[in-house]
Amino acid sequence: IPSMNFIRLLPVFISFLLLSAHFVRAGQTILAVALLCVLLLLLIRQYWVPWIMQMILFLGAVEWLRTLYTVAQIRIGADMPWMRMAIILGVVALFTALSCLVFRSKALRTRYNAANGEKP
């Protein structure tokens, strides 16, 4: 059911939107637009699509952790509160990393492996 796949992929969409907003805020609009364009790969029923998406989500989680560390260092150095920010960015990093797991669902394995002739 296509609408169910959309719901299954919702964490991926949210992760990509958050990453895009992060890059827009950092002044990297081209990267933000590119990330949003990569979402179009989800329309292609090829076995390599989940691999690319998972790699980007993993790198996105690493980016969130890098941002957490950088901002925490700045805030600690300025003697500003930092713990709440660290928790929020940590949760966002975890959410982004766990978004990779949606591709383990049977329906999505079937969708992307069927084109390769593999069994789900």
C-alpha positions in Angstrom: 0.0 0.0 0.0 1.7 3.2 -1.1 0.2 5.4 1.6 1.5 3.0 4.2 5.0 3.3 2.7 4.7 7.1 3.0 4.0 6.7 6.7 6.9 4.3 7.1 9.2 6.8 5.4 8.0 9.7 7.6 11.0 9.6 9.9 13.3 9.8 6.9 11.4 12.9 5.5 11.5 14.6 8.9 15.2 13.9 9.3 15.9 15.3 5.9 13.8 18.4 6.6 15.6 19.0 9.9 19.0 18.6 8.2 18.0 20.9 5.4 16.8 23.6 7.9 20.1 23.2 9.7 22.1 23.8 6.6 19.9 26.8 5.6 20.6 28.3 9.0 24.3 27.7 8.5 24.2 29.5 5.2 24.6 26.4 3.0 21.4 26.7 1.0 22.7 24.6 -1.9 23.4 21.7 0.3 19.9 22.1 1.9 18.3 22.0 -1.5 20.4 19.1 -2.6 19.3 17.1 0.4 15.7 17.8 -0.4 16.2 16.7 -4.0 17.8 13.4 -2.8 14.4 12.5 -1.3 13.2 12.0 -4.9 15.4 8.9 -5.0 12.7 7.3 -2.8 10.5 7.1 -5.9 13.1 4.8 -7.6 12.6 1.1 -6.9 16.2 0.1 -6.9 18.1 -2.0 -4.3 20.7 0.8 -3.9 18.3 3.5 -2.9 18.1 2.4 0.8 21.9 2.2 1.0 22.3 5.8 -0.2 19.5 7.1 2.1 21.0 5.2 5.1 24.5 6.6 4.4 23.1 10.2 4.2 21.1 9.7 7.4 24.2 8.3 9.2 26.3 11.3 8.0 23.4 13.5 9.1 23.5 12.1 12.6 27.3 12.7 12.6 26.7 16.3 11.6 24.2 16.7 14.4 26.8 15.4 16.9 29.5 17.7 15.4 27.1 20.6 15.8 26.3 19.5 19.4 30.0 19.5 20.3 30.8 22.8 18.6 27.8 24.7 20.1 28.5 23.2 23.5 32.1 24.3 23.4 31.1 27.8 22.5 28.4 28.0 25.2 30.6 26.5 27.9 33.4 28.9 26.9 30.9 31.8 27.2 29.7 30.5 30.6 26.2 30.0 29.1 23.8 27.1 29.8 24.4 24.2 27.4 22.8 21.1 28.8 19.3 21.6 27.3 20.8 22.3 23.9 23.0 19.2 24.2 20.0 17.0 25.0 17.9 18.4 22.2 20.6 18.0 19.6 21.5 14.5 21.0 17.8 13.4 20.6 17.8 14.9 17.0 21.0 13.0 16.2 19.5 9.7 17.6 16.3 10.2 15.7 18.2 10.8 12.5 20.3 7.7 13.1 17.3 5.5 13.9 15.5 6.7 10.8 17.8 4.3 8.9 15.9 1.4 10.5 12.7 2.1 8.5 14.3 0.4 5.5 14.3 -2.8 7.5 10.5 -3.1 7.4 9.3 -5.9 5.2 7.2 -3.6 3.0 10.2 -1.4 2.2 12.6 -4.3 1.7 10.1 -5.7 -0.8 9.7 -2.3 -2.5 13.4 -1.8 -3.1 14.6 -5.4 -3.5 11.9 -6.4 -5.9 13.7 -4.5 -8.7 16.8 -6.5 -8.1 15.1 -9.8 -8.0 16.0 -10.5 -4.4 13.8 -12.1 -1.8 12.7 -9.7 1.0 
